[in-house]
């Protein structure tokens, strides 16, 4: 698997819109998309870490370079205080439990 982890901060009052934006993405049937995970910190629920997983680097890059994803990113960015801090790379799973 391949993906990205981003540190981000949601604008005050945009938390519900941001969550809906993530839910909407899962309905698009983007080729190779696996999952998105959002971690909200206990210290500040608007400070989050988001992990987005794809089946392969090729699928991730194809999505990232698509005009549709560019538009979705701009929509997401409008809900944030600043640009996310992105970290792309290979993903390994150790002992994941299917639910």
Secondary structure, 3 states (H helix, E strand, C coil): CEEEEEEEEECCCCHHHHHHHHHHHHCCCCCCEEEEEEEECCCCCCEEEEEEEECCHHHHHHHHCCHHHHHHHHHHHCCECCCCEEEEEECCCCCCCCC
